[in-house]
Amino acid sequence: MRDLLRGRFARRLALAFAALGIGAAALTAVLVNTAFGARFDDYLAEQQQVRQQQLVALFAAEYTKDDAWKTSTLNELAPTVTMTGSQVELRDRAGQRIWSLADAEVDPATLAMHRDMMGIGDLGPPHELPITVDGQKVGTLDMRVPQGPIPAVDREFRADVNQLLIAGGLTAGLVALAVGLYTARRATAPIAELTRAASDLAAGQRDRRVATVPNNEIGELATAFNTMADRVEKEDELRRAFAADVAHELRTPLAILRSELEAVQDGVRQPTPKVIGSLHDETLRLGRLIADLETLASADAAAFTLEREPVSLTGLVRDTTDDLSGRFTEAGITLHTDLTTEVHVTGDGVRLRQIVTNQLTNALKFVPAGGTVNVTLRHDGDWAELRVADTGPGIPAEDLPRIFDRFFRSRTARADGSGIGLAVAAELTAAHGGTLTADSAPGQGATFTTRLPATSSARPRKPGQSPRSTP
């Protein structure tokens, strides 16, 4: 029991069920007793009316005997009135007092004792009822009749019902408490498991997942948690692989630099231009690796450091392709551009150029000599759409969903790539409110599509105006 009610939510839920059951039983008891009370009040009122009409009829019959009120004959009614336990006083047409039980020397204490013995209850409120004979009012009878007894069967029935209601209320409370405990346990068990899984994951158990996934909102939370844990585990694996690759790639140029420098120091080799050039190439290789790491770090904060301004995307893409055309020529790759449509966007020119550059340099890595890269830019409704299509070997189907993941490197990637160029491009595109997607089939090349919110025209800044920063 203590384990079931260990959590505050479970305890509140179980107690709420119990309170609901007891409250429902108590409300039923109140309604039933109210209904019985109203019915008994109606019953007693009917009894009083019957006694009142009986007394009126008794005095009317007495008047009919002599067509007048006579005290001597009225005294003969005293025993009958006394048997009813009522108090009466007779007045004539003019309202003058004619007779009462006191005139017949009936003691009020005797009437009270008689009512107690008969069990007919206390006197009710006073009433004035006219006495009519042949349609003519001959007097007025002031009376107070007993409220009437409550039959023993009715009293016992009402007591039995109340006892049943009390027992039912307690039973309902226990049943509701049991149902509340069961429901609380069912409701909180997935939450408790999710909490334990989160704690285990935080403690370093990267393979920890939520096993119980109910078909409700908590199940959706558990599914989201498992998805998050899978992503964390995958990124950890990618980071480890990336760290290993970087360590390997750093070790190679460092080993070459060390061996060459030691050879020069020992006089084994002379510092010829060829040796110096080799050392310079290795330092450039180290520089590229460090630049890739810096690029990844800057992409994390891109959404918070964008210097947004109206930009001619057509001019930006044209300048970028012109700057890289020499490298394509050296690689023996044909670069075609279709930039006839003037397209404008609002964004950070430096970051937008980086998006285009990363896609083009990615094509340089994978497209073999003799291949072709086509760059097209056009409007698609309210979007600017940039396509970079190549005739390279394509992307394996199993790698296609992951090419924009951080630290991911395809098995077909060349050794000089760090595997973060496309991830950076995708994050920078998302920071601009756009999307970057890829379509490919092995042996049929790849097409990268960048979509950015387009603007109607460019609005150049005024001289001296600083670019607006939009976090």
C-alpha positions in Angstrom: 0.0 0.0 0.0 2.8 2.4 0.9 4.6 1.6 -2.4 1.4 2.3 -4.4 0.9 5.7 -2.7 4.6 6.6 -2.7 4.1 9.4 -5.3 2.2 12.5 -4.5 0.3 12.2 -7.8 -0.7 8.6 -7.1 -1.8 9.5 -3.5 -3.9 12.4 -4.7 -5.5 10.3 -7.5 -6.4 7.5 -5.1 -7.8 9.8 -2.5 -9.8 11.7 -5.1 -11.4 8.4 -6.2 -12.3 7.6 -2.6 -13.6 11.1 -1.9 -15.7 10.8 -5.1 -17.3 7.5 -4.0 -18.0 8.7 -0.5 -19.3 12.1 -1.7 -21.6 10.4 -4.2 -23.0 8.1 -1.5 -23.5 11.1 0.9 -25.3 13.1 -1.8 -27.5 10.1 -2.4 -28.3 9.9 1.3 -29.2 13.6 1.4 -31.4 13.4 -1.6 -33.2 10.3 -0.4 -33.8 11.7 3.1 -35.0 15.0 1.6 -37.5 13.1 -0.6 -38.7 11.0 2.4 -39.0 14.1 4.6 -41.1 15.8 2.0 -43.3 12.7 1.6 -43.8 12.4 5.3 -44.7 16.1 5.7 -47.3 15.7 3.0 -48.6 12.6 4.7 -48.9 14.4 8.1 -50.6 17.4 6.5 -53.2 15.1 4.9 -53.8 13.6 8.3 -54.4 17.0 9.9 -56.8 18.0 7.1 -58.8 14.8 7.7 -59.1 15.5 11.4 -60.1 19.1 10.8 -62.9 18.1 8.4 -64.1 15.4 10.8 -64.4 18.0 13.6 -66.2 20.5 11.4 -68.6 17.8 10.3 -69.2 16.8 13.9 -70.2 20.3 15.0 -72.3 20.9 11.8 -74.3 17.8 12.6 -74.8 19.0 16.2 -76.1 22.3 14.9 -78.5 20.5 12.5 -80.3 18.8 15.4 -81.9 22.0 16.7 -80.9 24.6 14.1 -79.1 26.4 16.9 -76.1 26.1 19.2 -76.9 24.7 22.7 -74.3 24.5 25.3 -75.8 21.4 27.0 -75.6 19.4 23.8 -72.2 20.8 22.9 -70.8 19.5 26.2 -71.8 16.0 25.1 -69.2 16.4 22.2 -66.4 16.9 24.7 -65.4 13.2 25.1 -65.3 12.8 21.3 -63.2 15.9 20.8 -61.0 14.8 23.7 -60.4 11.5 22.0 -59.0 13.3 19.0 -56.5 15.2 21.2 -57.5 18.5 19.6 -58.2 21.9 21.1 -61.3 23.6 19.8 -63.3 26.8 20.3 -66.6 27.6 18.7 -67.8 31.0 17.6 -71.1 32.1 16.2 -71.8 34.0 13.0 -70.9 37.3 14.7 -67.6 35.9 16.0 -68.8 35.7 19.6 -67.4 32.8 21.6 -70.0 30.1 22.2 -68.1 27.0 23.6 -64.7 25.4 24.2 -63.4 22.3 26.0 -62.8 24.5 29.0 -66.6 24.9 29.3 -66.9 21.1 29.5 -64.3 21.2 32.3 -61.7 19.3 30.2 -58.2 20.0 31.6 -55.5 20.8 28.9 -53.1 18.6 30.8 -55.5 15.7 30.3 -55.5 16.4 26.6 -51.7 16.4 26.5 -51.5 13.1 28.5 -54.1 11.6 26.1 -52.0 12.6 23.1 -48.9 11.0 24.6 -50.8 7.8 25.3 -52.2 7.7 21.8 -48.9 8.6 20.2 -50.6 11.1 17.9 -48.0 13.8 18.3 -48.0 17.4 19.4 -50.6 20.0 18.4 -50.2 21.6 15.0 -50.7 25.3 14.1 -54.1 27.0 14.8 -56.7 27.0 12.0 -60.0 28.8 11.5 -62.6 26.7 9.6 -66.2 27.9 8.8 -69.1 25.6 9.7 -71.8 25.6 7.0 -75.3 24.1 7.1 -77.3 24.1 3.9 -74.9 26.5 2.3 -75.2 29.0 5.2 -72.3 29.8 7.6 -73.5 29.1 11.1 -70.2 29.5 13.0 -66.5 29.3 13.0 -64.4 26.6 14.6 -60.9 27.6 15.9 -58.9 24.4 16.4 -55.4 22.9 16.8 -55.3 19.3 15.8 -52.4 16.9 16.5 -49.8 16.7 13.8 -50.4 13.0 13.6 -48.2 9.9 14.3 -45.6 8.6 12.0 -46.4 4.9 11.5 -43.9 2.6 13.0 -43.4 0.8 9.6 -42.5 4.2 8.0 -40.0 5.0 10.8 -38.4 1.6 10.5 -38.3 1.8 6.7 -36.6 5.2 6.9 -34.1 4.0 9.4 -33.3 0.9 7.3 -32.8 3.1 4.2 -30.4 5.3 6.1 -28.4 2.3 7.4 -28.2 1.0 3.9 -27.0 4.3 2.6 -24.3 4.5 5.3 -23.2 1.0 4.5 -23.3 1.8 0.8 -21.3 4.9 1.2 -18.6 3.1 3.1 -18.5 0.3 0.6 -18.4 2.8 -2.3 -15.6 4.6 -0.6 -13.6 1.4 -0.2 -14.3 0.3 -3.8 -13.4 3.8 -5.0 -10.2 3.7 -3.0 -9.3 0.3 -4.5 -10.1 1.5 -8.0 -8.1 4.7 -7.3 -5.1 2.7 -6.2 -5.2 0.5 -9.3 -5.7 3.4 -11.6 -3.0 5.4 -9.9 -0.6 2.5 -10.2 -1.5 2.1 -13.9 -1.2 5.8 -14.5 2.1 6.4 -12.6 4.0 3.3 -13.5 5.0 4.5 -17.0 5.9 7.9 -15.5 8.0 6.2 -12.9 9.7 4.1 -15.5 10.3 7.1 -17.7 11.9 8.9 -14.7 14.2 6.0 -14.0 15.1 5.7 -17.6 16.0 9.5 -17.7 18.1 9.1 -14.5 19.9 6.1 -16.0 20.5 7.9 -19.2 21.9 10.9 -17.3 24.1 8.5 -15.4 25.7 7.3 -18.6 23.6 4.3 -19.6 23.2 5.3 -23.3 21.4 2.1 -24.2 18.6 2.8 -21.6 15.1 2.9 -23.1 11.6 3.0 -21.9 10.1 -0.5 -22.3 6.5 0.2 -21.4 4.9 2.5 -24.0 1.1 2.9 -23.4 -1.2 4.1 -26.1 -1.9 7.5 -24.6 -0.1 10.9 -24.0 2.4 9.3 -21.7 3.1 6.8 -24.4 3.8 9.6 -26.8 6.2 11.1 -24.2 7.9 7.7 -23.8 8.3 7.4 -27.6 9.7 10.9 -27.8 12.2 10.0 -25.0 13.3 6.9 -26.8 13.7 8.8 -30.0 15.8 11.4 -28.1 17.9 8.7 -26.5 18.5 7.0 -29.9 19.6 10.4 -31.3 21.9 11.0 -28.3 23.4 7.5 -28.7 23.8 7.9 -32.4 25.4 11.3 -32.0 27.7 9.9 -29.4 28.8 7.2 -31.8 29.3 9.7 -34.5 31.3 11.9 -32.2 33.5 9.0 -31.2 34.0 8.1 -34.8 34.6 11.7 -35.8 37.1 12.1 -32.9 38.9 8.9 -34.0 38.9 10.1 -37.7 40.2 13.6 -36.7 42.8 12.0 -34.4 43.9 9.8 -37.3 44.0 12.6 -39.8 45.9 14.9 -37.3 48.3 12.1 -36.5 49.3 11.6 -40.1 50.4 15.1 -41.0 52.0 15.6 -37.5 53.9 12.4 -38.0 55.1 13.5 -41.4 56.1 17.0 -40.1 57.9 15.4 -37.2 59.8 12.9 -39.3 60.8 15.5 -41.9 61.9 18.0 -39.3 63.9 15.4 -37.4 65.5 14.3 -40.7 66.5 17.9 -41.4 67.8 18.3 -37.9 69.8 15.1 -38.1 71.2 16.2 -41.5 69.7 13.2 -43.2 67.7 15.5 -45.4 68.3 18.9 -46.7 65.7 21.8 -46.4 65.1 21.8 -50.1 62.1 23.5 -51.7 60.5 20.1 -52.2 60.9 19.3 -48.5 59.6 22.7 -47.5 56.6 22.4 -49.9 55.8 19.0 -48.4 55.8 20.5 -44.9 53.7 23.4 -46.1 51.1 21.0 -47.5 50.8 19.1 -44.2 50.3 22.4 -42.3 47.6 23.3 -44.8 45.9 20.0 -44.1 46.0 20.7 -40.4 44.6 24.1 -41.0 41.7 22.7 -43.0 40.8 20.3 -40.1 40.9 23.1 -37.6 38.8 25.3 -39.9 36.2 22.6 -40.1 35.9 22.4 -36.3 35.6 26.1 -36.1 32.9 26.1 -38.8 30.9 23.5 -36.9 31.1 25.5 -33.7 30.0 28.7 -35.5 27.1 26.9 -37.1 25.7 26.1 -33.6 25.3 29.8 -32.9 24.3 30.8 -36.4 20.6 31.4 -35.5 21.6 33.8 -32.9 24.2 35.8 -34.9 22.6 36.2 -38.3 23.1 39.7 -39.7 20.0 39.9 -41.8 19.7 42.2 -44.7 18.2 42.2 -48.2 20.5 40.0 -50.4 20.5 39.3 -54.1 20.8 35.5 -54.0 21.4 35.5 -57.7 24.4 37.7 -57.4 25.7 35.8 -54.4 25.5 32.4 -56.1 27.1 33.9 -59.3 30.0 35.3 -57.2 30.5 32.0 -55.4 30.5 29.9 -58.5 33.0 32.3 -60.1 35.3 32.0 -57.2 35.2 28.2 -57.3 35.3 27.8 -61.1 39.1 27.5 -61.1 39.0 24.6 -58.7 36.4 22.9 -60.9 38.6 23.4 -63.9 41.6 21.9 -62.1 39.5 18.9 -61.1 38.3 18.4 -64.7 34.7 19.0 -63.7 32.3 21.0 -65.9 30.3 23.6 -64.0 27.1 24.8 -65.6 25.0 27.7 -64.1 21.5 28.8 -64.8 21.1 32.2 -63.0 18.9 34.1 -65.3 16.2 34.6 -62.7 16.7 37.5 -60.3 16.0 36.1 -56.8 16.1 38.1 -53.6 16.1 36.9 -49.9 16.6 38.4 -46.5 19.5 36.9 -44.7 23.1 36.9 -43.7 25.2 37.2 -46.9 28.3 35.5 -45.3 26.2 32.5 -44.0 24.3 32.2 -47.3 27.6 32.1 -49.2 28.8 29.4 -46.8 25.7 27.3 -47.7 26.4 27.5 -51.4 30.2 27.0 -50.9 29.7 23.8 -48.8 27.5 22.2 -51.4 29.8 23.0 -54.3 32.9 21.8 -52.4 31.0 18.7 -51.5 30.5 18.1 -55.3 34.2 18.7 -55.9 35.0 15.8 -53.5 32.7 13.2 -55.0 32.3 14.0 -58.7 35.1 12.4 -60.7 37.0 14.1 -63.5 34.9 14.5 -66.6 31.7 14.9 -64.6 29.3 17.8 -64.5 27.7 20.0 -61.8 24.6 22.1 -62.7 23.6 25.0 -60.5 20.1 26.5 -61.1 18.2 29.2 -59.2 14.6 30.0 -59.6 11.4 31.1 -57.9 8.9 28.5 -56.6 6.0 30.6 -55.3 7.2 32.4 -52.2 10.4 30.4 -52.1 13.8 30.8 -53.6 15.0 27.4 -54.8 18.6 26.6 -55.4 19.5 23.3 -57.0 23.0 21.8 -57.2 22.9 18.6 -59.3 25.9 16.5 -60.1 26.8 13.4 -62.1 28.8 11.8 -59.4 28.5 8.2 -58.1 25.4 9.1 -56.0 24.7 8.4 -52.4 24.1 4.9 -51.0 20.4 4.4 -50.0 21.4 3.6 -46.4 23.5 6.8 -46.1 21.0 9.2 -47.7 18.9 9.8 -44.5 22.0 10.6 -42.5 24.1 12.8 -44.8 23.0 15.9 -42.9 23.8 14.5 -39.5 26.7 15.9 -37.6 30.0 14.1 -37.8 28.6 11.6 -40.3 30.9 10.4 -43.0 29.9 8.1 -45.7 31.9 5.0 -46.3 32.6 6.3 -49.8 33.9 9.7 -48.5 37.4 10.7 -49.3 40.0 10.9 -46.6 40.4 14.7 -47.0 36.8 15.4 -45.8 35.7 15.9 -42.2 32.1 15.0 -42.8 30.5 18.2 -41.5 30.1 20.4 -44.6 26.5 19.4 -45.4 25.5 19.4 -41.7 26.7 23.0 -41.4 24.9 23.9 -44.6 21.6 22.3 -43.4 21.8 24.1 -40.0 22.5 27.5 -41.6 19.6 26.9 -44.0 17.3 26.1 -41.1 18.5 29.2 -39.3 17.3 31.2 -42.3 13.9 29.6 -42.1 14.5 27.3 -45.1 15.2 23.6 -45.8 18.0 21.6 -47.5 17.1 18.2 -49.0 18.9 15.6 -51.1 17.8 13.2 -53.7 20.1 10.6 -55.1 20.4 7.1 -56.5 23.6 5.1 -56.7 25.3 5.7 -60.0 22.9 8.5 -61.0 24.4 11.4 -59.2 22.9 13.6 -56.4 20.7 16.7 -56.3 20.7 19.1 -53.4 17.8 21.5 -53.1 18.0 24.6 -50.9 14.7 26.5 -50.3 14.7 29.9 -48.6 11.9 32.4 -48.1 12.0 34.8 -51.0 11.4 38.6 -51.0 10.0 40.7 -53.8 13.0 42.9 -54.3 16.3 43.8 -52.6 16.4 46.9 -50.5 20.1 48.0 -50.2 21.2 49.6 -46.9 21.8 53.3 -46.7 25.4 54.4 -46.5 26.6 54.1 -43.0 23.7 52.0 -41.8 24.6 48.9 -39.8 23.0 45.6 -40.6 20.1 44.6 -38.4 20.7 41.7 -36.1 17.8 39.3 -35.6 18.2 36.7 -32.8 
